[in-house]
Amino acid sequence: MMNEPFSALDRHAVLSGSDDGFPWYASAMLAVEAGEVVGLRLSKFAAHDEDSEREARLMVSEKIFAAFEAGANWLAGASPGSIIARYREHVAANARRLSQG
């Protein structure tokens, strides 16, 4: 697999900076942003106060909702870029909420 050449779609995306295929940059940014939210949540969990248990329950329910939302959007024909953009919106909202508290 490692020695396989790029597909024409990948080559187009790399050379033109387009996200027509898979949005590589947006995916990398999602990973970085999600990592920041994980750090914020871990610091909240380390405090082990009454908010930490509520945050744990909220985190699980948000993840389940986001997975169902992504699946429904995918089945409805959404592009990978729009699904990743929606995940990034969820992550940004969590970062704002966790940074305030």
C-alpha positions in Angstrom: 0.0 0.0 0.0 2.8 2.4 0.8 4.3 2.1 -2.7 1.0 2.7 -4.5 1.0 6.0 -6.4 -1.5 8.8 -5.6 -4.8 8.5 -7.3 -5.7 11.2 -9.8 -8.1 12.6 -7.2 -5.3 12.8 -4.6 -2.9 14.3 -7.1 -5.4 17.0 -8.0 -6.1 17.8 -4.3 -2.4 18.1 -3.5 -1.3 20.1 -6.6 -4.3 22.5 -6.6 -4.8 22.8 -2.9 -8.3 21.6 -3.4 -10.4 19.5 -1.0 -12.4 17.9 -3.7 -11.4 14.5 -2.6 -10.7 14.2 1.1 -10.1 17.4 3.1 -6.7 16.6 4.4 -6.0 20.0 6.0 -9.4 20.2 7.7 -8.9 16.7 9.0 -5.5 17.5 10.5 -6.9 20.7 12.1 -9.8 18.6 13.6 -7.2 16.3 15.2 -5.3 19.2 16.7 -8.4 21.0 17.9 -9.9 17.8 19.4 -6.6 17.2 21.2 -6.9 20.7 22.8 -10.4 19.8 24.0 -9.2 16.5 25.4 -6.6 18.5 27.4 -9.3 20.9 28.7 -11.5 18.0 29.7 -8.7 16.1 31.4 -7.9 19.2 33.6 -11.6 19.4 34.5 -11.7 15.7 35.4 -8.5 16.1 37.5 -10.4 18.6 39.6 -12.9 15.9 40.5 -15.6 18.2 41.5 -19.3 18.1 40.8 -18.9 19.5 37.3 -16.5 16.7 36.3 -19.2 14.0 36.5 -21.6 16.2 34.5 -18.9 16.8 31.9 -18.3 13.1 31.5 -22.0 12.4 30.9 -22.2 15.4 28.5 -19.1 14.2 26.6 -20.6 10.7 26.0 -23.9 12.0 24.9 -22.3 14.6 22.6 -20.1 12.0 21.0 -23.1 9.7 20.4 -25.1 12.5 18.9 -22.2 13.7 16.7 -21.7 10.1 15.4 -25.4 9.8 14.5 -25.4 13.2 12.9 -22.4 12.4 10.8 -23.9 9.1 9.7 -27.2 10.6 8.8 -25.4 13.4 6.8 -23.3 10.8 5.0 -26.3 8.8 4.1 -28.0 11.9 2.8 -25.1 12.5 0.5 -23.0 15.1 2.4 -19.4 15.5 1.3 -16.5 14.4 3.7 -15.6 18.1 3.9 -19.0 19.2 5.2 -19.0 16.3 7.7 -15.6 17.3 9.0 -16.6 20.9 9.1 -19.6 20.0 11.3 -17.4 18.0 13.7 -15.1 21.0 13.9 -18.1 23.2 14.9 -18.8 20.8 17.7 -15.2 20.8 18.8 -15.0 24.6 18.7 -18.2 24.9 20.8 -16.8 22.5 23.4 -13.5 24.4 23.5 -15.3 27.7 24.1 -17.5 26.1 26.8 -14.6 24.4 28.6 -12.4 27.5 28.4 -15.0 29.7 30.2 -15.4 27.4 33.2 
